[in-house]
Amino acid sequence: MWAVQQIGGEIHISPLEDLRPHDHSPRCWCCPIEDSQYPDVWTHNSLDGRERYESGARELS
């Protein structure tokens, strides 16, 4: 599951219950990526790798 939070003028999409807490800023440890079409929308990367399963790049073993 993912959380969408507005922090000041930015929107952060971050994984819930990840293995490490996220800092809702562009300087988070996960190196979030700013959306090219929607400036100030940041998508954080999970430490547990859930986006690889969600995209189909990896299957459950």
PDB file as gemmi writes it, atoms N, CA and C in Angstrom:
CRYST1    1.000    1.000    1.000  90.00  90.00  90.00 P 1                      
ATOM      1  N   MET A   1       0.834  -1.174   0.000  1.00  0.00           N  
ATOM      2  CA  MET A   1       0.000   0.000   0.000  1.00  0.00           C  
ATOM      3  C   MET A   1       0.883   1.242   0.000  1.00  0.00           C  
ATOM      4  N   TRP A   2       0.319   2.302  -0.525  1.00  0.00           N  
ATOM      5  CA  TRP A   2       1.050   3.550  -0.674  1.00  0.00           C  
ATOM      6  C   TRP A   2       0.271   4.689  -0.034  1.00  0.00           C  
ATOM      7  N   ALA A   3       1.000   5.679   0.460  1.00  0.00           N  
ATOM      8  CA  ALA A   3       0.391   6.863   1.062  1.00  0.00           C  
ATOM      9  C   ALA A   3       0.644   8.057   0.153  1.00  0.00           C  
ATOM     10  N   VAL A   4      -0.336   8.941   0.070  1.00  0.00           N  
ATOM     11  CA  VAL A   4      -0.186  10.193  -0.666  1.00  0.00           C  
ATOM     12  C   VAL A   4      -0.349  11.314   0.351  1.00  0.00           C  
ATOM     13  N   GLN A   5       0.706  12.123   0.490  1.00  0.00           N  
ATOM     14  CA  GLN A   5       0.682  13.197   1.481  1.00  0.00           C  
ATOM     15  C   GLN A   5       1.137  14.496   0.847  1.00  0.00           C  
ATOM     16  N   GLN A   6       0.438  15.565   1.206  1.00  0.00           N  
ATOM     17  CA  GLN A   6       0.854  16.887   0.759  1.00  0.00           C  
ATOM     18  C   GLN A   6       1.644  17.528   1.887  1.00  0.00           C  
ATOM     19  N   ILE A   7       2.875  17.904   1.581  1.00  0.00           N  
ATOM     20  CA  ILE A   7       3.765  18.538   2.537  1.00  0.00           C  
ATOM     21  C   ILE A   7       4.159  19.880   1.930  1.00  0.00           C  
ATOM     22  N   GLY A   8       3.612  20.961   2.485  1.00  0.00           N  
ATOM     23  CA  GLY A   8       3.855  22.270   1.888  1.00  0.00           C  
ATOM     24  C   GLY A   8       3.303  22.300   0.484  1.00  0.00           C  
ATOM     25  N   GLY A   9       4.115  22.644  -0.499  1.00  0.00           N  
ATOM     26  CA  GLY A   9       3.681  22.676  -1.893  1.00  0.00           C  
ATOM     27  C   GLY A   9       4.001  21.402  -2.653  1.00  0.00           C  
ATOM     28  N   GLU A  10       4.495  20.378  -1.947  1.00  0.00           N  
ATOM     29  CA  GLU A  10       4.878  19.128  -2.604  1.00  0.00           C  
ATOM     30  C   GLU A  10       3.906  18.004  -2.247  1.00  0.00           C  
ATOM     31  N   ILE A  11       3.807  17.035  -3.154  1.00  0.00           N  
ATOM     32  CA  ILE A  11       3.027  15.823  -2.898  1.00  0.00           C  
ATOM     33  C   ILE A  11       4.002  14.654  -2.911  1.00  0.00           C  
ATOM     34  N   HIS A  12       3.935  13.836  -1.853  1.00  0.00           N  
ATOM     35  CA  HIS A  12       4.833  12.685  -1.724  1.00  0.00           C  
ATOM     36  C   HIS A  12       4.018  11.402  -1.718  1.00  0.00           C  
ATOM     37  N   ILE A  13       4.411  10.486  -2.603  1.00  0.00           N  
ATOM     38  CA  ILE A  13       3.801   9.162  -2.678  1.00  0.00           C  
ATOM     39  C   ILE A  13       4.845   8.200  -2.123  1.00  0.00           C  
ATOM     40  N   SER A  14       4.539   7.610  -0.971  1.00  0.00           N  
ATOM     41  CA  SER A  14       5.524   6.765  -0.323  1.00  0.00           C  
ATOM     42  C   SER A  14       4.897   5.463   0.153  1.00  0.00           C  
ATOM     43  N   PRO A  15       5.710   4.396   0.229  1.00  0.00           N  
ATOM     44  CA  PRO A  15       5.188   3.098   0.654  1.00  0.00           C  
ATOM     45  C   PRO A  15       4.866   3.088   2.149  1.00  0.00           C  
ATOM     46  N   LEU A  16       3.726   2.495   2.483  1.00  0.00           N  
ATOM     47  CA  LEU A  16       3.352   2.329   3.881  1.00  0.00           C  
ATOM     48  C   LEU A  16       4.038   1.093   4.450  1.00  0.00           C  
ATOM     49  N   GLU A  17       4.383   1.146   5.707  1.00  0.00           N  
ATOM     50  CA  GLU A  17       4.974   0.008   6.426  1.00  0.00           C  
ATOM     51  C   GLU A  17       6.186  -0.560   5.704  1.00  0.00           C  
ATOM     52  N   ASP A  18       7.033   0.326   5.182  1.00  0.00           N  
ATOM     53  CA  ASP A  18       8.265  -0.115   4.544  1.00  0.00           C  
ATOM     54  C   ASP A  18       9.245  -0.563   5.626  1.00  0.00           C  
ATOM     55  N   LEU A  19      10.371  -1.132   5.232  1.00  0.00           N  
ATOM     56  CA  LEU A  19      11.355  -1.625   6.185  1.00  0.00           C  
ATOM     57  C   LEU A  19      12.090  -0.506   6.906  1.00  0.00           C  
ATOM     58  N   ARG A  20      12.011   0.696   6.368  1.00  0.00           N  
ATOM     59  CA  ARG A  20      12.648   1.873   6.975  1.00  0.00           C  
ATOM     60  C   ARG A  20      11.716   3.062   6.758  1.00  0.00           C  
ATOM     61  N   PRO A  21      11.529   3.920   7.761  1.00  0.00           N  
ATOM     62  CA  PRO A  21      10.644   5.086   7.587  1.00  0.00           C  
ATOM     63  C   PRO A  21      11.188   6.053   6.521  1.00  0.00           C  
ATOM     64  N   HIS A  22      10.263   6.714   5.830  1.00  0.00           N  
ATOM     65  CA  HIS A  22      10.645   7.675   4.794  1.00  0.00           C  
ATOM     66  C   HIS A  22      10.559   9.093   5.329  1.00  0.00           C  
ATOM     67  N   ASP A  23      11.474   9.921   4.848  1.00  0.00           N  
ATOM     68  CA  ASP A  23      11.470  11.351   5.145  1.00  0.00           C  
ATOM     69  C   ASP A  23      10.721  12.006   3.991  1.00  0.00           C  
ATOM     70  N   HIS A  24       9.624  12.663   4.258  1.00  0.00           N  
ATOM     71  CA  HIS A  24       8.813  13.236   3.180  1.00  0.00           C  
ATOM     72  C   HIS A  24       9.447  14.514   2.651  1.00  0.00           C  
ATOM     73  N   SER A  25      10.560  14.308   1.940  1.00  0.00           N  
ATOM     74  CA  SER A  25      11.270  15.402   1.293  1.00  0.00           C  
ATOM     75  C   SER A  25      12.006  14.823   0.086  1.00  0.00           C  
ATOM     76  N   PRO A  26      12.432  15.678  -0.836  1.00  0.00           N  
ATOM     77  CA  PRO A  26      13.205  15.196  -1.988  1.00  0.00           C  
ATOM     78  C   PRO A  26      14.567  14.626  -1.578  1.00  0.00           C  
ATOM     79  N   ARG A  27      14.983  14.853  -0.322  1.00  0.00           N  
ATOM     80  CA  ARG A  27      16.275  14.377   0.150  1.00  0.00           C  
ATOM     81  C   ARG A  27      16.175  13.072   0.947  1.00  0.00           C  
ATOM     82  N   CYS A  28      15.063  12.374   0.816  1.00  0.00           N  
ATOM     83  CA  CYS A  28      14.857  11.101   1.506  1.00  0.00           C  
ATOM     84  C   CYS A  28      15.953  10.106   1.109  1.00  0.00           C  
ATOM     85  N   TRP A  29      16.268   9.177   1.997  1.00  0.00           N  
ATOM     86  CA  TRP A  29      17.292   8.155   1.753  1.00  0.00           C  
ATOM     87  C   TRP A  29      17.003   7.312   0.506  1.00  0.00           C  
ATOM     88  N   CYS A  30      15.729   7.211   0.087  1.00  0.00           N  
ATOM     89  CA  CYS A  30      15.349   6.342  -1.032  1.00  0.00           C  
ATOM     90  C   CYS A  30      15.532   7.000  -2.403  1.00  0.00           C  
ATOM     91  N   CYS A  31      15.987   8.246  -2.423  1.00  0.00           N  
ATOM     92  CA  CYS A  31      16.190   8.988  -3.679  1.00  0.00           C  
ATOM     93  C   CYS A  31      14.894   9.064  -4.495  1.00  0.00           C  
ATOM     94  N   PRO A  32      13.859   9.716  -3.956  1.00  0.00           N  
ATOM     95  CA  PRO A  32      12.587   9.797  -4.677  1.00  0.00           C  
ATOM     96  C   PRO A  32      12.741  10.518  -6.014  1.00  0.00           C  
ATOM     97  N   ILE A  33      11.831  10.197  -6.923  1.00  0.00           N  
ATOM     98  CA  ILE A  33      11.881  10.747  -8.276  1.00  0.00           C  
ATOM     99  C   ILE A  33      10.740  11.742  -8.461  1.00  0.00           C  
ATOM    100  N   GLU A  34      11.084  12.932  -8.977  1.00  0.00           N  
ATOM    101  CA  GLU A  34      10.069  13.947  -9.256  1.00  0.00           C  
ATOM    102  C   GLU A  34       9.400  13.628 -10.587  1.00  0.00           C  
ATOM    103  N   ASP A  35       8.081  13.687 -10.618  1.00  0.00           N  
ATOM    104  CA  ASP A  35       7.314  13.394 -11.824  1.00  0.00           C  
ATOM    105  C   ASP A  35       7.619  14.441 -12.890  1.00  0.00           C  
ATOM    106  N   SER A  36       7.894  13.997 -14.110  1.00  0.00           N  
ATOM    107  CA  SER A  36       8.255  14.922 -15.191  1.00  0.00           C  
ATOM    108  C   SER A  36       7.068  15.740 -15.689  1.00  0.00           C  
ATOM    109  N   GLN A  37       5.845  15.207 -15.564  1.00  0.00           N  
ATOM    110  CA  GLN A  37       4.663  15.948 -16.010  1.00  0.00           C  
ATOM    111  C   GLN A  37       4.076  16.825 -14.907  1.00  0.00           C  
ATOM    112  N   TYR A  38       4.268  16.424 -13.668  1.00  0.00           N  
ATOM    113  CA  TYR A  38       3.680  17.144 -12.539  1.00  0.00           C  
ATOM    114  C   TYR A  38       4.775  17.512 -11.543  1.00  0.00           C  
ATOM    115  N   PRO A  39       5.375  18.690 -11.730  1.00  0.00           N  
ATOM    116  CA  PRO A  39       6.428  19.110 -10.805  1.00  0.00           C  
ATOM    117  C   PRO A  39       5.903  19.131  -9.361  1.00  0.00           C  
ATOM    118  N   ASP A  40       6.799  18.880  -8.441  1.00  0.00           N  
ATOM    119  CA  ASP A  40       6.507  18.839  -7.013  1.00  0.00           C  
ATOM    120  C   ASP A  40       5.700  17.612  -6.593  1.00  0.00           C  
ATOM    121  N   VAL A  41       5.589  16.591  -7.470  1.00  0.00           N  
ATOM    122  CA  VAL A  41       5.025  15.304  -7.092  1.00  0.00           C  
ATOM    123  C   VAL A  41       6.196  14.322  -7.051  1.00  0.00           C  
ATOM    124  N   TRP A  42       6.465  13.790  -5.873  1.00  0.00           N  
ATOM    125  CA  TRP A  42       7.620  12.927  -5.641  1.00  0.00           C  
ATOM    126  C   TRP A  42       7.176  11.508  -5.335  1.00  0.00           C  
ATOM    127  N   THR A  43       7.730  10.534  -6.049  1.00  0.00           N  
ATOM    128  CA  THR A  43       7.443   9.127  -5.800  1.00  0.00           C  
ATOM    129  C   THR A  43       8.660   8.497  -5.137  1.00  0.00           C  
ATOM    130  N   HIS A  44       8.443   7.961  -3.948  1.00  0.00           N  
ATOM    131  CA  HIS A  44       9.520   7.351  -3.180  1.00  0.00           C  
ATOM    132  C   HIS A  44       9.678   5.885  -3.577  1.00  0.00           C  
ATOM    133  N   ASN A  45      10.876   5.360  -3.391  1.00  0.00           N  
ATOM    134  CA  ASN A  45      11.201   3.972  -3.700  1.00  0.00           C  
ATOM    135  C   ASN A  45      11.171   3.162  -2.409  1.00  0.00           C  
ATOM    136  N   SER A  46      10.645   1.955  -2.478  1.00  0.00           N  
ATOM    137  CA  SER A  46      10.553   1.128  -1.274  1.00  0.00           C  
ATOM    138  C   SER A  46      11.847   0.361  -1.038  1.00  0.00           C  
ATOM    139  N   LEU A  47      12.128   0.095   0.222  1.00  0.00           N  
ATOM    140  CA  LEU A  47      13.270  -0.734   0.576  1.00  0.00           C  
ATOM    141  C   LEU A  47      12.922  -2.211   0.417  1.00  0.00           C  
ATOM    142  N   ASP A  48      11.637  -2.553   0.558  1.00  0.00           N  
ATOM    143  CA  ASP A  48      11.225  -3.948   0.444  1.00  0.00           C  
ATOM    144  C   ASP A  48      10.986  -4.396  -0.999  1.00  0.00           C  
ATOM    145  N   GLY A  49      11.115  -3.503  -1.978  1.00  0.00           N  
ATOM    146  CA  GLY A  49      11.043  -3.870  -3.389  1.00  0.00           C  
ATOM    147  C   GLY A  49       9.648  -4.109  -3.934  1.00  0.00           C  
ATOM    148  N   ARG A  50       8.628  -3.606  -3.261  1.00  0.00           N  
ATOM    149  CA  ARG A  50       7.247  -3.903  -3.672  1.00  0.00           C  
ATOM    150  C   ARG A  50       6.907  -3.426  -5.074  1.00  0.00           C  
ATOM    151  N   GLU A  51       7.555  -2.387  -5.573  1.00  0.00           N  
ATOM    152  CA  GLU A  51       7.204  -1.918  -6.915  1.00  0.00           C  
ATOM    153  C   GLU A  51       7.589  -2.929  -7.993  1.00  0.00           C  
ATOM    154  N   ARG A  52       8.600  -3.755  -7.745  1.00  0.00           N  
ATOM    155  CA  ARG A  52       8.966  -4.800  -8.720  1.00  0.00           C  
ATOM    156  C   ARG A  52       7.873  -5.861  -8.819  1.00  0.00           C  
ATOM    157  N   TYR A  53       7.234  -6.180  -7.701  1.00  0.00           N  
ATOM    158  CA  TYR A  53       6.119  -7.132  -7.724  1.00  0.00           C  
ATOM    159  C   TYR A  53       4.886  -6.512  -8.374  1.00  0.00           C  
ATOM    160  N   GLU A  54       4.625  -5.251  -8.044  1.00  0.00           N  
ATOM    161  CA  GLU A  54       3.435  -4.577  -8.579  1.00  0.00           C  
ATOM    162  C   GLU A  54       3.519  -4.377 -10.079  1.00  0.00           C  
ATOM    163  N   SER A  55       4.728  -4.164 -10.595  1.00  0.00           N  
ATOM    164  CA  SER A  55       4.891  -3.952 -12.047  1.00  0.00           C  
ATOM    165  C   SER A  55       4.966  -5.266 -12.811  1.00  0.00           C  
ATOM    166  N   GLY A  56       5.133  -6.389 -12.087  1.00  0.00           N  
ATOM    167  CA  GLY A  56       5.259  -7.682 -12.741  1.00  0.00           C  
ATOM    168  C   GLY A  56       6.686  -8.048 -13.088  1.00  0.00           C  
ATOM    169  N   ALA A  57       7.651  -7.185 -12.731  1.00  0.00           N  
ATOM    170  CA  ALA A  57       9.049  -7.461 -13.023  1.00  0.00           C  
ATOM    171  C   ALA A  57       9.591  -8.611 -12.182  1.00  0.00           C  
ATOM    172  N   ARG A  58       8.940  -8.882 -11.054  1.00  0.00           N  
ATOM    173  CA  ARG A  58       9.339  -9.990 -10.190  1.00  0.00           C  
ATOM    174  C   ARG A  58       8.110 -10.694  -9.674  1.00  0.00           C  
ATOM    175  N   GLU A  59       8.212 -12.027  -9.555  1.00  0.00           N  
ATOM    176  CA  GLU A  59       7.091 -12.819  -9.064  1.00  0.00           C  
ATOM    177  C   GLU A  59       7.430 -13.378  -7.688  1.00  0.00           C  
ATOM    178  N   LEU A  60       6.391 -13.688  -6.930  1.00  0.00           N  
ATOM    179  CA  LEU A  60       6.604 -14.330  -5.634  1.00  0.00           C  
ATOM    180  C   LEU A  60       7.227 -15.688  -5.836  1.00  0.00           C  
ATOM    181  N   SER A  61       8.150 -16.049  -4.962  1.00  0.00           N  
ATOM    182  CA  SER A  61       8.802 -17.366  -5.110  1.00  0.00           C  
ATOM    183  C   SER A  61       8.146 -18.408  -4.236  1.00  0.00           C  
TER     184      SER A  61                                                      
END                                                                             
